[in-house]
């Protein structure tokens, strides 16, 4: 499954909460997640999100205990998918995946990609909606997102 886009639960949950889960399909066409994540999100995923079980779950035992099972299965699937992109928001899991050589982005990275790819005009309304949820965003992350999206006032 080369060049797969694999999503962890947090991205799916927060985009669903702000009625923007379809943005994933517009940005990436095809998105994959694991059965553990599909259960964790707590709602039925759209049919364009494929659910794939990693072939080798032995990698899970080597992962730090601070990485939850859903994140661990997403990392394991990414390890089996050379050239894939893994959407992770948890900092510990992100750092671990990067150390393993996995290309990582987050929910905010999805918004930036959508803006730069012309799928949305601005990330600001999405950020504002996300801030009304329980998804935590630091001011530095928000500032950097606006900068990367070219939405910084001069």
N, C-alpha and C positions, 0 to 999 in steps of 0.2 A: 504494500500500500504506500508507494513512494509519493511524496508531496501531499500527504494527507493534512487536513486541518483537524486537529483533535481538540475538543473542548472539555474543560472541567465544568463542574456544576455551577460555580459562582457566575460565570459569564451567562450561561443559559438562564439562570434564575433571575439575575438583575435585568437582563434584556427583556425577559418575559414580563417582569414587574412593570417595566416602562413601555410595554407594548411595542417592542422593537426587535424581537427575536428574529424576524424576517430579514433584518439587516445582515445577519450572519450569512444567510444564503445569497444576498445581493453582493456581498463582498467576496465570499469564498466559493460560491456555487455548491460545493460539497463539504459537509461537516460530519465528523465521526465522533462518537463518544463510546464509553464502555457501559456494560450492563449495570455496574455498581453506580455509576453516575446517573444513569437513566432512572434508577430507583431513588437516588439521593435528591434529585430535583423535585420530586413530588407531584409532577404533572405529566400528562402525555406529551411526548416530544413530537414535533412535526415529522411527517414521513420523509422529508428530505434529509433528516439527520439519521445517519446509519449507526446502528449499535453493533460494535465489534468487540469481541473478547480477545485480550492479548493471548498469544499462543503459549508464551513462557511466563508463568506467574512466579517463577523462582526469584526473579529480580526484586519482588516485593519484600522478601525477607532481608535484603541488604539495605533497604531504605530506612532513613531515620524514623523513629516512632512518632515524631511530631508531624509527619506527613500522613494525612488520612487515607483511608483505603481507596476512595474515589480518585484522589490526586495520584496515588501510587499506581493505580491501574492505567491512568492516562499517561503517566511517565513510561510505564512498561510498554504500552502500545506505541508510543512515540519512538522508543528504542528499537522497536521492530519495523519502523516505518522511516527509512532513511530519507532525509530531505523534508520531513514533516514540520509543521508548525504546531506548537502546543499552546493553547490559550489557558493560562494559569494566572490567578490573581494573588494567591497566598505567597508571601515573600520567601518563606523557608522552602516551599516546594519549587518555586521559580529558581532560586539559587542552586538547589540540588540538580534540577533539570539542566541548567546552563552548564554546571560542572560536568555533566554527562555528555555535553556537546549537542544538546537539543535546542533548536531555535524556539524561543519563547516570546509570546506577546501576552497582553492582558485584555480585559474588557475595554479599557480606555484605548489601547492600541487598535482594537477593532474599529472604534469610532474614528480614530485618526486615519486609518486605512480607508474607511468609508468616505471621509471628507476628501482625502488626497485622490481617491479613485473616482470622485464625482458622484457617488451614490447619495450623499447628503450635502447640503449647502453649508452647514455649520455643526460643530460638535456641541456648541453651547446649550441648545435646548435639551439635548440628551444628558449632558452633565447636570443641568439643573434638575431634571427629572430623577436622575440617579441619586442626587443629594436628598431627595424626599423619601428614599428607601433606607434600609438599614445597612447598605453597602458603604463601607468607610473609604473616604478619599481625603488625603491630606492636601493642604493648600499648595504644597510644592508640586504634587502630582498634577493638580489641576492647572497650575501655571505652566508647567512643562508641556502638558497636553495642548493647551492653547497655542503655545509657541510652536510646537511641532506641526500643528494643524494650520499654522499661518493665521491665527486669529488673535494676535496680540495687538492691542491699540498702541499707536506710536505716541 
